[in-house]
């Protein structure tokens, strides 16, 4: 779209899975009037689905997993050059609200009944080309541990994104990075490869 003689590029990547929504909306950081804004906005959101059975229920497939209770969410970032992932921000039942500005990122988050979300405004071009991971923890309808992980890996040259997701019911709690609750700096954590569900607790 052409506006005031300038081309405005806006790309939006959305991935839905069992209520989990990971979105990266990229904008031109400089508006036609010279005003500067964020180069992108990342949003991760999960909602519970009332009345929907989970993967642990009898005769249900792994693809049907859903949360009946949400307990925590964390967003992690990996720079375009690689390296380990670092925590951008997290919320949990102990710390349900998040609001801070640091290192070119404006981060807000909220965990409430039936819904959890984290929104990150990106002001550095490097961050707008980074890969992101969203980790959600909670319980299924039978009170078993449930972890859902969604990844967004970008290709900076073509301004496209590849998304991958896996969810597991009752997996080992040590196999997925725990949210760094209350850590303003955000500790790093590695995100594991997809794995099969283990026996429930």
N, C-alpha and C positions, 0 to 999 in steps of 0.2 A: 504494500500500500504506500502510495506517495502522498506526502503531506508537507506543504510549505517548501516544496523543492527538496525535501530530505526523505530518504528511504528509512522506514521504521521496520526493523526486523523483530519479530516476536515468535519464539518457538515454545511450544508447550508439550511436555512429555508426561503422559499419565499412565499409571499401571494400577488396575484394580484386581484384588484377590481377597475374597472373603471379607470384604469391607475395608481392607487395607488400601490406602490411596497414597502413592508417592508421586509427587508432581514437581517438576522443575520448569519454571517459566522464565525464559531469558528475554531481556529487553536491551535496547540500546541505552547505554549509560548517559548519553547526552541528548537532550530533547532539542527540537528546532529552535526554541527560544534561548538556548544556552544553559538551561537548568540541568544540573546533574542529578541522577537518581541511581538506585541500585541496578546492577547489571543482571540480576536475576533474583527470583524468590523460590525457595524450596519449601514444600509443605508435605508433611507426613501425617496422616490421620487414620485412626482405626475406630470402628464402632462395634458394639456388641449387637448380635442379631437375636432378638427374643424368639424362642420357640424353635430354633434351628439346632439340630443335633450335631455333635462333634465327631471327630475321627475315632474317638475311643468308644463311641456307641456301637452297639451290635449291628452288623450288616452295613456299616457305613464305610465309604471309601476315604482314603487320605485326603482327597481333594475337597472333602466336605467339612474340614475342620473349621471351627468358629469359636470365638471367645464368648463366654457367659459372664466373665469378670475380667476387667483390665487392671493390671497392677503397675506397669512401668513401660516407658518408651525411651529409646535413645537414638540419636542421629549421629553417625560417624562420617568422617571425611577422609579421603585419600587424595593427595595432590597429584596433578597430571604426571609428574616425574616418577611417581611410585612411592615406595616406602610404606611404613606401617600406618594403619588407620588411627585417627585421633578423634576423641569425643568432641562433638560440637555442643551438645546440650542434652539434658535428660530430665524427665519428670517421673515421679513414682507416688505411691500412696502416702509415703512419708513426706515428700516434697512435691505436692501436686501442681505448683505454679512455678513458672520460670520466666524471667524478664531481665535481660542484660544486653549490653553492647560491648564487644571486645574484638580486637584484631580484624576490623572491617566487617564484622558480622553483627546483625541485630537479631536477637533470638528471643522468641516468646513461646511458651508452652503451657498446656493446661490438661490436667487429668481430672475428669469429673465422672459422675455415674453414667456408664454406657458409652463414653467417648474419651479419647485421648488424642492430642495433636501437638506438633511442634512446627513452628514456622520460622524460617531463617531467611533474612534479607542479605544478599551477597553484594558487597561493594567493590571487591577486588576481582579483576579479570581472571586471575589464577584460580580463585574459588569457583567462578562460574564455569570453569573447564574441569573442575575436580569431579571425582566419583563419590557417590554418597551411598550410605547404607542405613536403613531404618530397622531397628530391632524392637519388637513388641513382646511383652511378657504378660501372661495372665493365666486364667483357669478355664477349663472347658465345663460343660454341663455336669460332669461327674467330679468336679473339683480336682482334676488332674492338671499338672503343669503343662502349659501350652506356650510355644515360642514361635513367632513368625518373623522372618527376615526377608526384606526386599532390598535389592541392590540396583543402583543406577550408575552405569559406567558409560562415560561420554567419550566420543571421538572428536577431539577439538578441531581437527582439520575440516570435517564436513558438518560440524555442528549437529550431530545426531547422537542418540543415546541408545544403549542396549540395557534392557531391564531383565533381571532374573529374580525368582522368588522361590523360597521353600518354607514349608511350615511343618512342624513336628509336634506330636503330642507325647508328653511324659518323657522327654529326652533328658539326658544328664545336664544338670544346671551348670556344670563347669564347661560344657562344650560350646556355649554361646556367651559372648561378652556381656557382663552385667552392667546396667547403667551406673555411671559414676555419679551417684546422687550427692548433691550438695557440693560438688567440686567445681568451683567457678572456672578453673582452668581447663578441666576436662581431661581425664587420663586416656591414653590410647588403649586400643583393644583390637585383637585380631578377630575377624569374622570367619567362622569355619565354612567348609564346603558343605553342600547339602548332604544330609544323612538320614537314615531311616529312623522312625520312632523307636524308642526303647520301651521296655515294659513300664507301665504306669506305677506310680508310687503306692 
